[in-house]
Amino acid sequence: MDNKKYQEKVRENLPLLRAELNKLLLGNGLDGIKTILERIDRTGETPSWYNTLLNEHKMPNKDGKTAGSIIEKLFVCAVEKTLFNGILELSINPAKGVDIRELDLGVKSPSTNFCTSEPFFSTYDRILGNTHDAIILLTDYQEAKKTEPFKMQITQIRYLKGTEMADKNLCLLCSKLRDECGDSNELKRIIRFIAYINQSDWEAKWLLRLLSVNLSDVNLIDKEISQIEKEYFSNNKKREKAGKEQISFRIIQNIKDIRSKTPRFDGIVNALDNWVTQNRKEFARCPNDNEWDRFIKSPLDGKIGMSLALQWRYNFGPLFKDSNKIDNYDE
């Protein structure tokens, strides 16, 4: 059985795995996974929290990182014991980039604020996603930590393909741009802007919106620029009243200058390049050959939100937005 078949077995048994994991999180059935825990723990012994969970049926403390680590280890145990007992021995090593190497599978455990963070290797991940799939375990940590004894549960569970671990809205825009621009150097420059964008930046936000119009329609582009100009003056009036720093006139002038270019498309691409140069400087680069090949072939089917700071900030809100309740699984 190869990785894909292992992954498919996990995907087919999500309700079962959630039920088993929730039992373990209440301290039930821990004796049955003790040898697995000892094997996957870096000490080679049962973890320090084991006895508290076993005997008192509660989490050892309310630290979020500790809770996340416990969930990941118990999930590995649940998967091995329930699905691969005697067939496959699993391990966990988040520092290596893939949490469960034998399944080529990551594990994320956001709470109901929907966010987690981790180091990034390429800014193009926000469009391309990961090269490995992931299990997303939505926890009730935010609610559970307010009560005693502190007991956590998994309220929802989802399986995401690697390409789905990307920004949903940016992927939708990239799909539209790929259809319009094809495999072109201009598209590479546009994708660089999207990969490095800071969507809280006023100029970047409006340049991104400009990319959403039909880039071959001069009238639509000029109309959108006029709207951006109105927003600029309106926003600065509000800032003035609030005693806040004004948005630089240089910014709106750069956007207005697009109207002087023929074709407008070239003016937009140049404006994107200028933003990247001004804001990301030498940090920014165009996609390498591997990233570009992945982009051209990608389904661009991102399912989450992603923002870039010192780390990736994953927002799983779009994945769970339809409900924030316990899955209606027959267990």
C-alpha positions as a printed Julia matrix, in Angstrom:
331×3 Matrix{Float64}:
   0.0    0.0     0.0
   1.55   3.34   -1.07
   1.1    6.82    0.43
  -1.93   7.65   -1.72
  -3.74   4.51   -0.57
  -2.82   5.24    3.05
  -4.12   8.79    2.65
  -7.34   7.56    1.07
  -7.9    5.21    3.99
  -7.53   8.15    6.37
  -9.89  10.29    4.27
 -12.53   7.54    4.23
 -12.46   7.16    8.0
 -12.57  10.74    9.29
 -15.7   10.24   11.48
 -14.17   7.15   13.07
 -10.87   8.93   13.71
 -12.58  11.94   15.28
 -14.57   9.7    17.6
 -11.46   7.75   18.63
  -9.42  10.93   19.14
 -12.14  12.47   21.31
 -12.18   9.37   23.51
  -8.42   9.63   23.97
  -8.67  13.35   24.76
 -10.95  12.43   27.66
  -8.41   9.9    28.93
 -10.35   6.86   27.75
  -8.47   4.03   26.06
  -5.0    5.43   26.73
  -3.73   2.02   27.88
  -4.3    0.74   24.34
  -1.96   3.3    22.79
   0.72   3.49   25.51
   3.33   1.59   23.5
   2.7    3.79   20.45
   3.07   6.96   22.55
   6.35   5.7    24.0
   7.65   4.98   20.52
   6.75   8.34   18.97
   7.77  10.49   21.96
  11.32  11.8    21.66
  12.1   10.58   25.23
  11.11   7.0    24.43
   8.81   7.09   27.45
   5.21   8.04   28.07
   4.87  11.84   27.84
   4.72  13.93   31.02
   1.0   14.66   30.49
   0.01  11.01   30.14
  -0.81  10.28   33.79
  -2.85  13.46   34.23
  -4.98  12.6    31.21
  -5.26   8.92   32.23
  -6.07   9.38   35.9
  -7.8   12.78   36.05
  -9.36  12.78   32.58
  -8.26  16.34   31.87
  -5.53  18.23   30.02
  -2.38  18.96   32.06
  -2.51  22.75   31.53
  -4.16  25.4    29.37
  -1.14  26.26   27.24
  -2.16  26.26   23.57
   1.11  24.79   22.28
   0.95  21.95   24.78
  -2.63  21.22   23.79
  -1.7   21.21   20.1
   1.2   18.83   20.7
  -1.02  16.43   22.67
  -3.67  16.46   19.95
  -1.12  15.69   17.24
   0.39  12.77   19.15
  -2.98  11.31   20.08
  -4.14  11.66   16.49
  -1.12   9.68   15.27
  -1.95   7.0    17.83
  -5.61   6.95   16.8
  -4.69   6.55   13.13
  -2.17   3.79   13.73
  -4.31   1.83   16.18
  -7.61   2.21   14.32
  -6.5    1.96   10.67
  -2.99   0.48   10.43
  -2.52  -1.7    13.5
   0.19  -4.25   12.66
   0.53  -2.86    9.1
   2.31   0.42    9.59
   4.23   2.12   12.38
   3.8    5.9    12.33
   5.99   8.69   13.66
   5.56  12.41   14.19
   8.15  15.07   13.54
   6.79  18.57   12.78
  10.33  19.98   12.55
  10.85  18.0     9.34
   8.04  19.84    7.58
   5.6   16.91    7.29
   4.05  15.85   10.59
   3.37  12.2     9.7
   6.1   11.21    7.24
   4.8    7.69    6.58
   1.49   9.12    5.34
   2.96  12.28    3.79
   0.37  14.1     5.87
   0.35  17.3     7.92
  -1.82  17.93   10.99
  -3.29  21.32   11.96
  -5.41  21.89   15.06
  -6.91  25.4    15.03
  -9.45  26.46   17.62
 -12.54  28.54   16.92
 -10.44  31.61   16.14
  -9.57  29.45   13.1
  -5.92  30.54   12.94
  -2.54  28.83   13.23
   0.97  29.96   12.31
   4.09  28.26   11.06
   7.35  29.15    9.27
   7.22  29.58    5.51
   9.7   28.45    2.88
   8.24  30.06   -0.23
   5.78  32.93   -0.54
   4.29  31.08   -3.51
   2.84  28.55   -1.04
  -0.12  30.89   -0.56
  -1.11  30.15   -4.18
   0.35  26.68   -4.75
  -0.36  25.15   -1.34
   1.72  22.29    0.04
   3.26  19.29   -1.67
   1.61  17.1     0.99
  -1.99  16.75    2.21
  -3.23  17.75    5.65
  -5.77  16.88    8.31
  -7.46  19.89    9.92
  -8.8   19.29   13.43
 -11.04  22.08   14.69
 -10.91  22.13   18.51
 -13.04  23.72   21.22
  -9.9   25.01   22.96
 -11.12  28.63   23.23
 -14.3   27.57   25.02
 -12.9   24.63   26.99
 -10.06  26.58   28.62
 -12.6   28.79   30.41
 -13.91  25.94   32.53
 -12.55  23.42   35.03
 -11.57  20.69   34.59
 -10.01  21.57   31.24
 -11.2   18.99   28.71
 -10.81  19.4    24.95
 -12.67  17.88   22.04
 -12.46  17.9    18.25
 -15.66  19.47   16.9
 -14.94  19.14   13.19
 -12.42  17.32   11.02
 -11.47  17.96    7.42
  -9.04  16.48    4.91
  -7.32  18.94    2.55
  -5.28  18.07   -0.51
  -1.96  19.84   -0.72
  -3.19  22.35   -3.3
  -6.2   23.15   -1.1
  -3.84  24.45    1.62
  -3.71  27.77   -0.24
  -5.52  31.1    -0.14
  -9.03  30.65   -1.51
  -9.62  34.17   -2.87
  -6.13  34.58   -4.33
  -6.43  31.22   -6.07
  -9.74  32.24   -7.64
  -8.14  35.43   -8.93
  -5.05  33.57  -10.2
  -7.27  31.12  -12.09
  -9.0   34.03  -13.82
  -5.66  35.69  -14.64
  -4.15  32.45  -15.95
  -7.09  32.08  -18.34
  -6.64  35.65  -19.56
  -2.84  35.87  -19.76
  -1.64  32.33  -20.48
   1.95  31.29  -19.88
   3.47  34.76  -20.23
   6.22  36.8   -18.61
   3.61  39.41  -17.64
   1.66  36.78  -15.74
   4.82  35.85  -13.84
   5.14  39.46  -12.71
   1.49  39.56  -11.67
   1.81  36.32   -9.74
   4.88  37.69   -7.96
   2.79  40.64   -6.75
   0.01  38.32   -5.56
   2.47  36.03   -3.76
   4.05  38.91   -1.87
   0.97  41.08   -1.32
   0.1   42.59    2.04
  -3.66  42.94    1.79
  -3.8   45.39    4.69
  -1.75  47.84    2.6
  -4.08  50.43    1.0
  -2.36  50.54   -2.38
  -1.93  46.77   -2.63
  -5.59  46.18   -1.77
  -6.77  48.41   -4.62
  -4.24  47.08   -7.11
  -5.53  43.61   -6.31
  -9.09  44.75   -6.94
  -7.97  46.25  -10.26
  -6.75  42.81  -11.31
 -10.26  41.43  -10.87
 -11.69  43.41  -13.82
 -11.42  42.38  -17.48
  -7.84  43.41  -18.23
  -8.57  43.87  -21.93
 -11.45  46.32  -21.33
 -10.1   49.88  -21.22
 -13.41  51.36  -20.08
 -13.74  48.99  -17.15
 -10.16  49.64  -16.06
 -10.59  53.44  -16.26
 -13.89  53.23  -14.37
 -12.25  51.19  -11.61
  -9.37  53.68  -11.34
 -11.89  56.52  -10.96
 -13.52  54.59   -8.13
 -10.15  54.05   -6.47
  -9.48  57.81   -6.71
 -12.81  58.55   -4.97
 -11.95  56.05   -2.24
  -8.55  57.69   -1.8
  -9.95  61.15   -1.1
 -12.78  59.77    1.04
 -10.37  57.71    3.1
  -8.0   60.63    3.61
 -10.86  62.83    4.85
 -11.71  60.2     7.45
  -8.05  59.93    8.41
  -7.77  63.7     8.78
 -10.76  63.82   11.11
  -9.31  60.97   13.16
  -5.89  62.6    13.31
  -4.28  59.74   11.4
  -1.47  59.9     8.84
  -2.64  60.62    5.31
  -2.21  58.11    2.46
   0.57  59.47    0.29
  -0.49  61.3    -2.88
   2.29  59.4    -4.65
   0.26  56.22   -4.23
  -2.88  57.46   -5.95
  -0.78  59.15   -8.62
   0.88  55.84   -9.43
  -2.55  54.26   -9.91
  -3.88  57.22  -11.96
  -0.83  56.99  -14.23
  -2.13  53.62  -15.46
  -4.69  55.55  -17.55
  -1.89  57.15  -19.53
  -0.57  53.77  -20.69
  -1.55  51.93  -23.86
  -2.39  49.16  -23.43
  -3.68  49.66  -19.88
  -2.55  46.13  -19.07
   1.11  47.21  -19.3
   0.43  50.1   -16.94
  -1.16  47.76  -14.39
   1.76  45.31  -14.51
   4.24  48.17  -14.06
   2.25  49.43  -11.06
   2.4   45.97   -9.52
   6.15  45.82  -10.06
   6.54  49.23   -8.43
   4.62  48.1    -5.35
   6.76  44.98   -4.99
   9.96  47.01   -5.38
   8.84  49.66   -2.88
   7.52  47.27   -0.25
   9.41  43.98   -0.55
  12.7   45.23   -2.05
  15.33  42.49   -2.5
  13.16  40.04   -0.58
  10.88  39.55   -3.61
  11.68  37.2    -6.49
   9.84  35.79   -9.46
   8.7   32.15   -9.26
  11.44  29.64  -10.03
  10.98  27.02  -12.75
   9.52  24.45  -10.37
   7.05  26.9    -8.85
   5.99  28.16  -12.26
   5.45  24.66  -13.58
   3.33  23.86  -10.52
   1.36  27.05  -11.02
   0.57  26.33  -14.68
  -0.61  22.82  -13.79
  -2.31  23.62  -10.49
  -6.08  23.32  -10.02
  -5.77  26.54   -7.96
  -8.36  25.17   -5.56
  -7.28  26.83   -2.29
  -9.74  26.47    0.57
  -8.34  28.69    3.35
  -6.97  32.18    4.01
  -3.24  32.92    4.22
  -1.39  36.08    5.2
   2.34  36.68    5.3
   4.25  38.2     8.22
   7.3   36.6     9.83
   5.37  33.34    9.45
   2.42  32.07    7.49
  -0.81  32.8     9.28
  -3.32  30.19    8.2
  -6.98  31.14    8.55
  -9.26  28.09    8.38
 -12.4   30.21    8.7
 -13.34  29.75    5.0
 -13.14  25.98    5.47
 -15.5   25.92    8.45
 -17.58  29.04    7.71
 -20.82  27.15    7.05
 -20.99  26.06   10.66
 -19.09  26.12   13.89
 -20.76  23.14   15.43
 -20.14  19.45   15.94
 -20.27  17.43   12.73
 -23.4   15.31   12.39
 -21.55  12.05   12.04
 -23.06   8.72   13.0
 -20.53   7.43   15.48
